[in-house]
């Protein structure tokens, strides 16, 4: 399989002139630039649409999907729709990824949104690990169920796949329930090595109950670059 780079064609995106100088401007020409815009702003429909359009029409995504079963195993749909699952179910998820997944090409860049402080610079993953082609999707995942509200920060991870040794399942973007998440789910056993971390926004609004600082609160929003080294 070949690398999928949605920014092999430039992305023309509306980016406010009021944004500070460290936020990339249009055109967006790389996944890292896209991630930095999303880490600052939280949403950008032009970038999200560009990625979806490239996957739909670029050809290589269809080649990846041709390696997946025509019907997604039910436990993988459950993972998407009912997460978190029990340890027994997670073991089943991991087994299905290893059974039906593929090796993601060396050098592929994907995204993961979450909270990574407190983890070691080198972390071995004991569970399946969800990634996406779209940094906007990753930001929504980091905010989901009040996670960002409770933790007080977001890390938007820019993941480069290096020498992959574990398989990944590529979900169908046309699935009616969660296809818009553009998800690639890796089996357990990968190692994440942190290579860089860049703060993008210290006043990113995250909503919850009770409200904090009039519907926003000052916490670091980290846009971090990580390398994933598979072992």
PEBELRA-V159424 format. One record per pair of residues at least 4 apart in sequence whose C-alpha atoms are under 7 Angstrom apart, sorted by the first residue. I is the first residue (numbers start at 0). J is the second residue. If there is no record, write none. Layout:
i=I j=J
i=I j=J
This chain:
i=0 j=63
i=0 j=104
i=1 j=59
i=1 j=104
i=2 j=104
i=2 j=107
i=3 j=59
i=3 j=60
i=3 j=107
i=5 j=50
i=5 j=53
i=6 j=10
i=6 j=28
i=6 j=29
i=6 j=30
i=9 j=26
i=9 j=27
i=9 j=28
i=10 j=26
i=10 j=27
i=10 j=28
i=10 j=46
i=10 j=49
i=11 j=25
i=11 j=26
i=11 j=27
i=12 j=25
i=12 j=26
i=12 j=45
i=12 j=46
i=13 j=45
i=14 j=24
i=14 j=25
i=18 j=22
i=22 j=35
i=22 j=36
i=23 j=32
i=23 j=35
i=23 j=36
i=27 j=32
i=27 j=33
i=28 j=32
i=29 j=33
i=30 j=34
i=31 j=35
i=31 j=157
i=32 j=36
i=33 j=37
i=33 j=46
i=34 j=38
i=34 j=134
i=35 j=39
i=35 j=199
i=35 j=222
i=36 j=40
i=37 j=41
i=37 j=42
i=37 j=43
i=37 j=134
i=37 j=135
i=38 j=155
i=38 j=199
i=38 j=220
i=38 j=222
i=39 j=199
i=39 j=200
i=41 j=135
i=41 j=138
i=42 j=135
i=43 j=47
i=44 j=48
i=45 j=49
i=46 j=50
i=47 j=51
i=47 j=133
i=47 j=135
i=48 j=52
i=49 j=53
i=50 j=54
i=50 j=133
i=51 j=55
i=52 j=56
i=53 j=57
i=54 j=60
i=58 j=62
i=59 j=63
i=60 j=64
i=61 j=65
i=64 j=169
i=67 j=99
i=67 j=100
i=67 j=169
i=68 j=99
i=71 j=75
i=71 j=76
i=72 j=76
i=73 j=77
i=74 j=78
i=74 j=92
i=75 j=79
i=75 j=92
i=76 j=80
i=77 j=81
i=78 j=82
i=78 j=84
i=79 j=177
i=84 j=88
i=84 j=89
i=85 j=89
i=86 j=90
i=87 j=91
i=88 j=92
i=89 j=93
i=90 j=94
i=91 j=95
i=92 j=96
i=93 j=97
i=93 j=127
i=93 j=186
i=93 j=187
i=94 j=98
i=95 j=99
i=96 j=100
i=96 j=166
i=96 j=167
i=96 j=168
i=96 j=186
i=97 j=166
i=97 j=186
i=99 j=168
i=100 j=166
i=100 j=167
i=100 j=168
i=101 j=166
i=101 j=167
i=101 j=168
i=102 j=163
i=102 j=165
i=102 j=166
i=102 j=167
i=103 j=163
i=103 j=167
i=105 j=160
i=105 j=161
i=105 j=162
i=105 j=163
i=106 j=159
i=106 j=160
i=106 j=161
i=107 j=159
i=107 j=160
i=108 j=157
i=108 j=158
i=108 j=159
i=108 j=160
i=109 j=130
i=109 j=131
i=109 j=132
i=109 j=157
i=109 j=158
i=109 j=159
i=110 j=130
i=110 j=131
i=110 j=132
i=110 j=133
i=110 j=134
i=110 j=137
i=110 j=156
i=110 j=157
i=110 j=158
i=111 j=129
i=111 j=130
i=111 j=131
i=111 j=137
i=111 j=155
i=111 j=156
i=111 j=157
i=112 j=137
i=112 j=138
i=112 j=140
i=112 j=141
i=112 j=154
i=112 j=155
i=112 j=156
i=113 j=141
i=113 j=153
i=113 j=154
i=113 j=155
i=114 j=152
i=114 j=153
i=114 j=154
i=115 j=154
i=118 j=122
i=120 j=192
i=120 j=193
i=121 j=190
i=121 j=191
i=121 j=192
i=121 j=193
i=122 j=190
i=122 j=191
i=122 j=192
i=123 j=188
i=123 j=189
i=123 j=190
i=123 j=191
i=124 j=187
i=124 j=188
i=124 j=189
i=124 j=190
i=125 j=187
i=125 j=188
i=126 j=187
i=127 j=184
i=127 j=185
i=127 j=186
i=127 j=187
i=128 j=184
i=128 j=185
i=128 j=186
i=128 j=187
i=129 j=182
i=129 j=183
i=129 j=184
i=129 j=185
i=130 j=182
i=130 j=183
i=130 j=184
i=131 j=137
i=131 j=180
i=131 j=181
i=131 j=182
i=131 j=183
i=132 j=181
i=132 j=182
i=133 j=137
i=133 j=181
i=134 j=138
i=135 j=139
i=136 j=140
i=136 j=180
i=137 j=141
i=137 j=155
i=138 j=142
i=138 j=155
i=139 j=143
i=141 j=146
i=141 j=147
i=141 j=153
i=142 j=146
i=142 j=147
i=145 j=149
i=145 j=207
i=146 j=150
i=147 j=151
i=147 j=152
i=147 j=153
i=147 j=205
i=148 j=205
i=148 j=206
i=148 j=207
i=151 j=218
i=152 j=218
i=152 j=219
i=152 j=220
i=153 j=220
i=153 j=221
i=154 j=220
i=154 j=221
i=154 j=222
i=154 j=223
i=155 j=221
i=155 j=222
i=155 j=223
i=156 j=222
i=156 j=223
i=156 j=224
i=156 j=225
i=157 j=223
i=157 j=224
i=157 j=225
i=158 j=224
i=158 j=225
i=158 j=226
i=158 j=227
i=159 j=225
i=159 j=226
i=159 j=227
i=160 j=226
i=160 j=227
i=160 j=228
i=161 j=227
i=161 j=228
i=161 j=229
i=162 j=228
i=162 j=229
i=163 j=228
i=163 j=229
i=164 j=229
i=164 j=230
i=165 j=186
i=165 j=188
i=165 j=189
i=165 j=229
i=166 j=185
i=166 j=186
i=167 j=183
i=167 j=184
i=167 j=185
i=167 j=186
i=168 j=183
i=168 j=184
i=168 j=185
i=169 j=182
i=169 j=183
i=169 j=184
i=170 j=181
i=170 j=182
i=170 j=183
i=171 j=178
i=172 j=178
i=172 j=179
i=172 j=181
i=173 j=178
i=174 j=178
i=188 j=230
i=189 j=228
i=189 j=229
i=189 j=230
i=190 j=227
i=190 j=228
i=190 j=229
i=190 j=230
i=191 j=226
i=191 j=227
i=191 j=228
i=192 j=225
i=192 j=226
i=192 j=227
i=192 j=228
i=193 j=224
i=193 j=225
i=193 j=226
i=194 j=224
i=194 j=225
i=194 j=226
i=195 j=223
i=195 j=224
i=195 j=225
i=196 j=221
i=196 j=222
i=196 j=223
i=196 j=224
i=197 j=221
i=197 j=222
i=197 j=223
i=198 j=219
i=198 j=220
i=198 j=221
i=198 j=222
i=199 j=220
i=199 j=221
i=199 j=222
i=200 j=219
i=200 j=220
i=201 j=217
i=201 j=218
i=201 j=219
i=201 j=220
i=202 j=216
i=202 j=217
i=202 j=218
i=203 j=215
i=203 j=217
i=203 j=220
i=204 j=214
i=204 j=215
i=204 j=216
i=205 j=215
i=206 j=210
i=206 j=214
i=206 j=215
i=210 j=214
i=211 j=215
i=211 j=216
i=212 j=216
